[in-house]
Amino acid sequence: MIEKQISSNTVGTPAGSGKNCNSGTAAQNILKTHAAPAIAVATKRATPLIKPAHDAEVRRWLNASLFTRMCQTACRMFLCLIYRVYFRFSVSGLEHVPAKGPLIIVSNHTSHLDFGALIVALKKLKNTIHPVSARDYFFNTPFRCWASHVLLNALPFDRQSYFGESITFVLGVIRHGHSVIYFPEGSRTSGVIRSFKHGIGLLAVESGVPVLPAYISGTCRSLPKGRVLPLPHRVHVRFGAPVVVRQPEPDESPSEFVRRVTVDVQHAVEVLSNQPPTPSRGSP
């Protein structure tokens, strides 16, 4: 199974922890290809690479109570206010965000503020956007579990022992029409984009939904790893055209196909990192 081949390299770790989780090497060893400037659905293989998650488990995390939805709405309003006033938040590239359907939002990751920046930038998605968060960091205590899920609408991802099961869980969320925020670098960095881990390629290939690249600037200066209180530094989010997942080559193995898609996604984020901030009209 492809998930066993990939998970042996500790790939696809989501955001949230300051621990280094085995940097990948795909971007260094595979020729980069440009992301297409339009949305396309991934070409699916006849046989899925991984099995779907149990529907009951996915529904258990997605079926929020009225109280939970109210808490999430209040949290979004609070985040919008804080980011707009304290961080002078701006966003560009909103014309690239698809109007309908689930998304995989992929970005660089330098700070815990990255969660809120993407939630504020994509506030129109409301309760259907979920940060994929490290279970061992954001769900390791009852309070953190409550705050992460009830306030931020986050979902747990076990990056240590059950990577395959976590990937199938995220796929189940996407197939229910919800969008996910996924940080493929594996952990917070000092500002230089690290090689993306192959879990994002597996998600893109298997889900068949647009992968929306984003680049976040300013959060590393405001709240870098090791700092407790954020500084009032300007934060900007830049979106790019969704990445097209093309059909695998005739002689391309499943693992090679996943690695190639991973590199395509990383290249799309790196291109955004070299563009100057140009806030869109109507940005928060």
C-alpha positions in Angstrom: 0.0 0.0 0.0 1.2 3.5 -0.8 0.4 4.8 2.6 2.8 2.4 4.2 5.6 3.4 1.8 5.1 7.1 2.5 4.4 6.9 6.3 7.7 5.2 6.8 9.3 8.6 6.1 7.2 10.4 8.7 5.5 12.6 6.2 2.5 14.8 6.1 2.8 16.2 9.6 0.3 19.0 10.2 1.1 22.3 11.8 1.2 23.2 15.4 4.3 21.9 17.1 7.6 23.4 17.4 9.3 20.0 17.2 11.2 19.2 14.1 9.6 16.2 12.4 12.1 14.8 9.8 12.3 17.3 6.9 11.4 15.8 3.6 13.7 15.6 0.5 11.3 15.5 -2.4 11.8 19.1 -3.3 15.5 18.6 -3.5 15.5 15.4 -5.6 12.6 15.8 -8.0 12.4 18.3 -10.9 9.9 21.1 -10.1 7.0 21.7 -12.4 4.8 24.8 -12.5 1.4 24.9 -11.0 -1.3 25.5 -13.6 -3.1 28.9 -13.4 -6.6 27.3 -13.2 -8.6 24.9 -11.2 -8.8 21.2 -12.2 -10.0 18.1 -10.6 -7.4 15.4 -9.9 -7.4 12.4 -12.2 -8.4 9.5 -10.0 -6.9 6.0 -10.4 -9.3 3.1 -10.7 -8.1 1.7 -7.4 -7.9 4.1 -4.4 -4.5 4.4 -2.8 -5.9 4.3 0.7 -9.2 3.1 2.3 -11.8 5.7 3.4 -12.2 6.5 7.1 -15.2 5.3 9.1 -18.1 7.7 8.3 -19.4 7.7 11.9 -16.0 8.9 13.3 -15.9 11.8 10.7 -19.5 12.8 11.5 -18.7 12.8 15.2 -16.2 15.6 14.7 -18.2 17.5 12.1 -21.6 17.5 13.7 -21.2 20.6 15.9 -23.9 21.6 18.4 -25.6 25.0 18.4 -23.4 26.1 21.3 -20.2 25.0 19.4 -21.3 26.9 16.3 -22.0 30.0 18.4 -18.6 29.8 20.0 -16.9 29.4 16.6 -18.7 32.4 15.2 -17.8 34.5 18.2 -14.2 33.4 17.9 -14.0 34.3 14.2 -15.4 37.8 14.9 -12.8 38.2 17.7 -10.0 37.1 15.4 -11.1 39.4 12.7 -11.0 42.4 15.1 -7.6 41.5 16.6 -6.0 40.8 13.3 -7.4 43.9 11.6 -6.5 46.3 14.5 -3.4 44.8 16.2 -1.8 43.1 13.2 -3.0 45.5 10.5 -4.1 42.4 8.6 -4.4 42.3 4.8 -5.0 39.7 2.2 -4.5 39.4 -1.6 -5.4 36.9 -4.2 -9.0 36.3 -3.1 -10.0 36.0 -6.7 -8.3 32.6 -6.7 -10.5 31.2 -4.0 -13.1 28.9 -5.5 -16.7 30.0 -4.8 -17.9 26.5 -4.1 -16.7 23.1 -3.0 -14.2 21.9 -0.5 -10.5 23.0 -0.6 -7.2 22.0 0.8 -5.5 25.2 1.9 -1.7 24.8 2.0 0.7 27.4 3.3 4.1 28.0 4.9 4.1 27.8 8.7 6.2 30.0 10.9 3.9 30.8 13.8 0.9 29.8 15.8 -0.7 33.0 14.4 -0.9 31.3 11.0 -4.1 29.4 12.0 -5.9 32.7 12.7 -4.5 34.4 9.7 -6.0 31.9 7.3 -9.3 31.6 9.2 -9.7 35.4 9.0 -8.7 35.5 5.3 -11.2 32.8 4.5 -13.9 33.9 6.9 -16.6 33.3 4.2 -16.1 29.6 4.6 -17.4 30.0 8.2 -17.8 26.6 10.0 -16.7 24.5 7.1 -13.0 25.2 7.4 -10.8 23.1 9.7 -7.2 23.6 10.7 -5.5 20.2 10.8 -3.6 20.2 14.1 -1.1 18.0 15.8 -2.9 15.8 18.3 0.2 15.6 20.6 0.3 19.4 20.9 -3.2 20.9 20.5 -5.2 17.9 21.8 -2.9 16.7 24.6 -5.0 18.2 27.5 -8.7 18.6 28.0 -8.5 22.4 27.9 -6.4 22.5 24.7 -8.7 19.9 23.1 -11.8 22.0 23.9 -10.2 25.3 22.8 -8.8 23.9 19.6 -12.0 22.1 18.5 -14.8 24.3 19.9 -13.2 27.7 19.2 -10.9 27.2 16.2 -12.9 24.3 14.6 -9.6 22.3 14.5 -9.3 18.6 13.9 -6.7 16.2 15.5 -4.0 14.6 13.4 -1.8 11.9 14.9 1.6 12.4 13.3 3.6 10.0 15.4 1.9 6.5 15.3 -1.2 6.6 13.1 -0.3 8.7 10.1 -2.3 6.5 7.7 -5.4 6.6 9.8 -5.1 10.4 10.2 -4.8 10.9 6.4 -8.0 8.8 5.8 -9.8 10.9 8.5 -8.8 14.1 6.7 -10.0 12.6 3.4 -13.3 11.8 5.1 -13.7 15.4 6.2 -13.0 16.6 2.6 -15.5 14.2 1.2 -18.2 15.6 3.5 -17.8 18.9 1.7 -15.5 20.6 4.3 -12.2 22.4 3.7 -9.0 21.8 5.6 -5.9 23.9 6.4 -2.8 21.8 6.1 0.8 22.8 6.7 3.0 20.4 4.8 6.4 21.5 6.3 5.6 19.6 9.4 6.3 22.2 12.1 7.0 25.9 12.5 10.1 27.2 10.7 12.3 30.3 11.1 10.9 31.7 7.8 12.7 29.7 5.2 10.3 27.2 3.5 11.3 23.6 4.2 10.7 20.6 1.9 7.0 19.7 2.0 6.2 16.2 3.3 4.4 13.8 1.0 1.2 13.7 2.9 -0.1 16.7 1.0 0.5 14.9 -2.3 -1.4 11.9 -1.1 -4.3 14.1 0.0 -4.4 16.0 -3.3 -4.3 12.8 -5.4 -6.9 11.0 -3.4 -9.4 13.8 -2.7 -9.6 15.3 -6.2 -10.3 18.8 -4.8 -8.4 22.1 -5.6 -5.2 22.7 -3.6 -5.2 26.4 -2.8 -1.6 27.7 -2.1 -1.1 30.5 0.3 1.9 32.4 1.7 1.7 34.1 5.1 4.1 36.9 6.0 4.6 38.8 9.2 3.5 36.1 11.7 7.1 35.0 12.2 8.1 38.4 13.4 5.1 38.9 15.5 5.1 35.5 17.3 8.1 33.4 16.4 8.7 30.0 18.0 9.5 30.4 21.7 7.7 33.8 22.2 4.6 33.9 24.3 3.1 37.3 23.6 2.8 38.6 20.0 4.2 41.9 18.8 2.0 44.3 16.7 3.7 43.4 13.3 1.8 43.6 10.0 0.4 40.3 8.8 -0.4 39.5 5.2 -1.9 36.4 3.4 -1.4 35.9 -0.3 -3.4 33.3 -2.2 -2.4 31.9 -5.6 -4.1 29.9 -8.3 -5.2 26.4 -7.3 -2.8 23.7 -8.2 -3.8 21.2 -10.9 -3.1 17.5 -10.1 -2.5 15.9 -13.5 -2.8 12.3 -14.5 0.2 10.1 -13.6 2.6 9.2 -16.4 2.2 5.6 -17.8 5.5 4.4 -16.2 5.1 6.4 -13.0 4.5 4.5 -9.8 1.9 5.7 -7.2 4.7 6.9 -4.8 6.4 8.8 -7.6 3.2 10.4 -8.6 2.5 11.5 -5.0 6.0 13.0 -4.7 5.6 14.9 -8.0 2.4 16.4 -6.8 4.0 17.4 -3.5 6.7 19.3 -5.3 4.1 21.0 -7.5 2.3 22.3 -4.4 5.5 23.5 -2.8 6.5 25.3 -5.9 3.2 27.1 -5.9 3.8 28.4 -2.4 7.4 29.4 -3.1 6.2 31.5 -6.1 3.9 33.4 -3.8 6.7 34.1 -1.3 8.5 36.2 -4.0 5.5 38.5 -4.7 5.0 41.8 -2.9 1.9 42.3 -0.7 -1.0 43.8 -2.7 -4.2 43.8 -0.5 -7.4 42.9 -2.4 -10.5 45.1 -2.2 -12.7 44.2 0.7 -10.0 42.4 2.6 -10.3 42.4 6.4 
